[in-house]
């Protein structure tokens, strides 16, 4: 039996594009059997693996208010703490283990001590997702099962190789690295999203912010290209994110539309996969060979 794997890339607020992609997949009748995600892709993957409807996934993004989510840290090696992120995830999915999820999920993180990729497939889901989202300097590392974990985007931002290694026959990958070049100014004539939108709009004009975002893109794109050369996904969806930045959650509608358009452009390839969609995959089969790290 053929199994479909979905790899969801990281990219902060750009992850709203995953919603547009999921809407298009749903219209084609494509439901992934195995899911892997990095950073915001891990969060979307967890919500999807818990079988939340797309409307609830969008509600998750709508509640991701940077003003309250990223509260000041004290005594941590980061600008903010992750307490509110834990709480938001718990609000939507509770505190399940990976075994409790309706579909197999792999969450990608980086081991800060050993500087290597870690594929999390057991234990608490929420702490795994928060670890995968812990972008250095902004969010603190997560201590989990003896490991010190940070954002998985540093080692594998679009983990299509992971879903293949865990038994998927057809791979759909969503990469969020296609953004406007360094130095591109936000073309919107008026900032969006009230006070927060205005603050982020003007912050994005600062070279320091653009450098940080561009460096993150360079790291993730380089790693993805290396994996593409070895074993590319069957369908690679790359939304054109424009000037949507890592913290621009107030630009959710733009991100969703970018994902929708990118998936539509791959409709012919996706239609070739649709006949192989399964309604269920035995967990022990999908998890066979899974481990806590590579």
HELIX and SHEET records of a PDB file:
HELIX    1   1 UNK A   12  UNK A   15  5                                   4    
HELIX    2   2 UNK A   16  UNK A   27  1                                  12    
HELIX    3   3 UNK A   40  UNK A   49  1                                  10    
HELIX    4   4 UNK A   54  UNK A   62  1                                   9    
HELIX    5   5 UNK A   66  UNK A   69  1                                   4    
HELIX    6   6 UNK A   83  UNK A   93  1                                  11    
HELIX    7   7 UNK A   98  UNK A  100  5                                   3    
HELIX    8   8 UNK A  125  UNK A  132  1                                   8    
HELIX    9   9 UNK A  152  UNK A  154  5                                   3    
HELIX   10  10 UNK A  160  UNK A  165  1                                   6    
HELIX   11  11 UNK A  194  UNK A  204  1                                  11    
HELIX   12  12 UNK A  207  UNK A  231  1                                  25    
HELIX   13  13 UNK A  249  UNK A  251  5                                   3    
HELIX   14  14 UNK A  252  UNK A  265  1                                  14    
HELIX   15  15 UNK A  267  UNK A  274  1                                   8    
HELIX   16  16 UNK A  283  UNK A  286  1                                   4    
SHEET    1   A 6 UNK A 116  UNK A 120  0                                        
SHEET    2   A 6 UNK A 104  UNK A 111 -1                                        
SHEET    3   A 6 UNK A  34  UNK A  38  1                                        
SHEET    4   A 6 UNK A   4  UNK A   8  1                                        
SHEET    5   A 6 UNK A 170  UNK A 175  1                                        
SHEET    6   A 6 UNK A 235  UNK A 238  1                                        
SHEET    1   B 4 UNK A 116  UNK A 120  0                                        
SHEET    2   B 4 UNK A 104  UNK A 111 -1                                        
SHEET    3   B 4 UNK A 147  UNK A 151 -1                                        
SHEET    4   B 4 UNK A 142  UNK A 144 -1                                        
END                                                                             
